[in-house]
Amino acid sequence: MVFVLAMALFAGAAQAANYTLWVNGRGGGGVVGDYNSFTYWGPASTAAGVNKKAVNWDGYNSISSQNGKIRDALDCFCTGNNWCYVATHSAGDLMMAYTLANYGGSARYKKNASPASGGQCSNSDGTTQTGWNIKWVRTASGAAGGSELSDAGSWALSEPLVKDLKTSTARAMFNHNDTRNIWFYMYAGAKGTVYSGILPGQDDEAVAYHSTGGIAGNAGQSLCNPSDWFCNDLTLGTAANEGGSVKWAYHSVAFRDDAEAYNHYANGNWQGIISVVRAAMVSNAI
């Protein structure tokens, strides 16, 4: 009897796995519900963390209306004995932070990590847990603080997501400090262009440092690299920035683009600031 019980426990442990989830931003592109569709990012054959999965949503409709797609993925791969590493890009940061703040304390059925065509998994044993098993989140050009391109109408104002990405809307949407004690590691690109001059401080053509650095407050701060004398510095880690602005709780700047080498865009090949996060996932999501 003892032997049988031991074998059962061993079988349960053997089924445990780690997964790497990639949550897209505005524009979408991957097939929603297909966790192997990496069209948004680049070739699916590219290494991007252990057991990588593309958590696709349409990148067009509102955060609240599309959020069920993210919860389906987290339920599938981040419950029971399974754990997840999460990577996000741009509006995917807003989506993931919204998910944790609003649903991270809810009861979740443990799932079997075998999704049907719609992206949902079946219950494994009928029991529940509180929230999800997430080790950490790494964010390429996080837009949880919104973007001035949305404020100024530089993006199509007919898109529901663009309304959510207005800086005042994104910052008031939920409690950004409530991450359920899960760390968000921020990767901020700085290869801006002339037209991105409406973005305060340093930017990657689409989102400014005040958002990509996870900075708290009701409006966007003007933050830059140390080489810029006309702007307060975005600091690495959790420390307050030059000038006194602070990061949201459980947010830490892991990478600041001092060389101004990385823009916002994947270009169908894991490029831009996404390339830096992908390399970090390969090294740390194991």
MOLINDA-V77166 format. One record per residue. RES is the residue in one letter. NEAR is the number of other C-alpha atoms within 12 Angstrom. D_CENTER is the distance of its C-alpha to the mean C-alpha in Angstrom with 1 decimal. Layout:
RES_NEAR_D_CENTER ; RES_NEAR_D_CENTER
This chain:
M_7_46.2 ; V_8_44.4 ; F_9_43.7 ; V_10_42.3 ; L_11_40.0 ; A_12_38.8 ; M_13_38.1 ; A_14_36.1 ; L_15_33.9 ; F_13_33.5 ; A_13_32.5 ; G_18_29.9 ; A_14_28.4 ; A_13_28.6 ; Q_18_26.3 ; A_22_23.4 ; A_26_20.6 ; N_30_17.3 ; Y_38_14.6 ; T_42_11.6 ; L_46_9.1 ; W_51_7.5 ; V_51_5.8 ; N_50_7.7 ; G_46_8.5 ; R_45_12.0 ; G_27_14.9 ; G_31_13.7 ; G_27_16.3 ; G_30_15.8 ; V_24_18.1 ; V_32_16.7 ; G_30_17.5 ; D_25_18.1 ; Y_40_15.7 ; N_29_17.6 ; S_28_17.2 ; F_34_15.2 ; T_31_16.9 ; Y_37_13.9 ; W_43_13.3 ; G_28_16.8 ; P_20_19.4 ; A_23_18.5 ; S_17_20.9 ; T_24_18.9 ; A_26_17.9 ; A_36_14.2 ; G_30_14.5 ; V_26_16.7 ; N_29_17.1 ; K_34_14.2 ; K_44_13.2 ; A_43_11.8 ; V_51_10.4 ; N_42_12.0 ; W_44_12.6 ; D_32_15.0 ; G_37_13.0 ; Y_30_16.2 ; N_25_17.0 ; S_30_15.9 ; I_38_12.8 ; S_27_15.4 ; S_20_17.2 ; Q_33_14.5 ; N_32_12.7 ; G_28_15.2 ; K_34_13.8 ; I_44_10.7 ; R_40_13.2 ; D_39_15.5 ; A_49_13.3 ; L_46_12.6 ; D_44_16.3 ; C_41_17.3 ; F_46_15.8 ; C_39_15.0 ; T_40_18.4 ; G_34_21.9 ; N_30_22.3 ; N_30_19.0 ; W_33_16.0 ; C_39_12.5 ; Y_43_10.2 ; V_51_6.6 ; A_53_5.0 ; T_45_2.6 ; H_54_5.4 ; S_52_7.3 ; A_49_7.7 ; G_48_4.7 ; D_46_3.7 ; L_53_7.2 ; M_51_7.1 ; M_51_5.4 ; A_51_7.5 ; Y_37_10.2 ; T_39_10.4 ; L_35_11.0 ; A_23_13.3 ; N_27_15.2 ; Y_29_15.4 ; G_29_14.6 ; G_19_18.3 ; S_18_19.6 ; A_18_21.8 ; R_29_20.2 ; Y_29_22.6 ; K_33_22.3 ; K_34_21.9 ; N_30_23.4 ; A_34_20.5 ; S_21_22.7 ; P_25_21.2 ; A_18_23.7 ; S_14_23.4 ; G_21_21.5 ; G_32_18.7 ; Q_29_20.1 ; C_27_21.6 ; S_25_24.9 ; N_23_25.5 ; S_24_26.5 ; D_15_29.1 ; G_15_28.9 ; T_16_27.6 ; T_20_24.6 ; Q_22_22.3 ; T_21_20.4 ; G_29_16.7 ; W_40_14.9 ; N_35_15.3 ; I_36_12.1 ; K_28_12.9 ; W_34_9.9 ; V_42_6.3 ; R_51_6.3 ; T_51_4.8 ; A_59_7.3 ; S_57_9.0 ; G_52_6.9 ; A_52_9.0 ; A_54_9.0 ; G_48_12.5 ; G_48_13.5 ; S_46_15.6 ; E_39_19.3 ; L_30_19.5 ; S_34_19.0 ; D_27_21.5 ; A_22_24.0 ; G_17_23.8 ; S_23_22.9 ; W_23_20.8 ; A_18_22.6 ; L_19_23.1 ; S_15_23.9 ; E_22_20.3 ; P_24_19.2 ; L_37_15.6 ; V_36_17.1 ; K_31_18.9 ; D_39_15.7 ; L_46_14.5 ; K_36_17.7 ; T_36_17.3 ; S_25_19.6 ; T_28_18.1 ; A_39_14.4 ; R_31_15.7 ; A_22_18.1 ; M_28_16.1 ; F_26_15.6 ; N_25_16.0 ; H_38_13.0 ; N_30_14.9 ; D_24_14.7 ; T_33_11.9 ; R_31_14.6 ; N_24_15.1 ; I_31_11.9 ; W_33_11.1 ; F_44_8.1 ; Y_41_9.4 ; M_47_9.2 ; Y_52_10.6 ; A_55_12.8 ; G_48_14.9 ; A_41_18.4 ; K_33_20.2 ; G_32_21.1 ; T_21_24.0 ; V_13_26.9 ; Y_17_25.6 ; S_26_22.5 ; G_22_25.1 ; I_25_24.2 ; L_35_20.9 ; P_32_22.0 ; G_36_22.2 ; Q_48_20.3 ; D_48_17.8 ; D_46_16.6 ; E_36_18.4 ; A_48_15.8 ; V_53_14.1 ; A_51_16.0 ; Y_55_15.7 ; H_52_15.9 ; S_56_12.4 ; T_61_10.8 ; G_59_12.7 ; G_55_11.6 ; I_45_15.2 ; A_35_16.9 ; G_27_19.7 ; N_23_20.8 ; A_25_20.7 ; G_38_19.3 ; Q_37_21.0 ; S_34_22.4 ; L_39_21.1 ; C_40_22.0 ; N_33_22.8 ; P_22_25.9 ; S_17_28.0 ; D_18_27.8 ; W_13_30.7 ; F_16_30.2 ; C_21_26.8 ; N_25_25.5 ; D_31_23.5 ; L_47_19.8 ; T_36_20.2 ; L_31_18.5 ; G_26_17.5 ; T_26_17.8 ; A_24_21.1 ; A_25_22.0 ; N_31_22.1 ; E_22_25.5 ; G_17_26.9 ; G_18_25.6 ; S_27_22.2 ; V_32_19.8 ; K_37_16.2 ; W_37_14.7 ; A_28_15.6 ; Y_29_13.6 ; H_40_11.9 ; S_35_13.4 ; V_39_13.6 ; A_30_13.8 ; F_35_14.8 ; R_41_16.8 ; D_38_18.3 ; D_25_21.9 ; A_20_23.4 ; E_26_21.7 ; A_24_21.1 ; Y_34_17.6 ; N_35_16.8 ; H_43_13.9 ; Y_33_14.8 ; A_32_14.6 ; N_19_18.2 ; G_20_18.2 ; N_22_18.3 ; W_32_15.0 ; Q_26_16.3 ; G_35_15.5 ; I_45_12.9 ; I_43_11.1 ; S_35_14.3 ; V_35_13.9 ; V_42_10.6 ; R_37_12.3 ; A_23_15.3 ; A_30_13.7 ; M_34_12.4 ; V_23_16.0 ; S_16_17.6 ; N_23_15.7 ; A_31_14.3 ; I_21_17.9
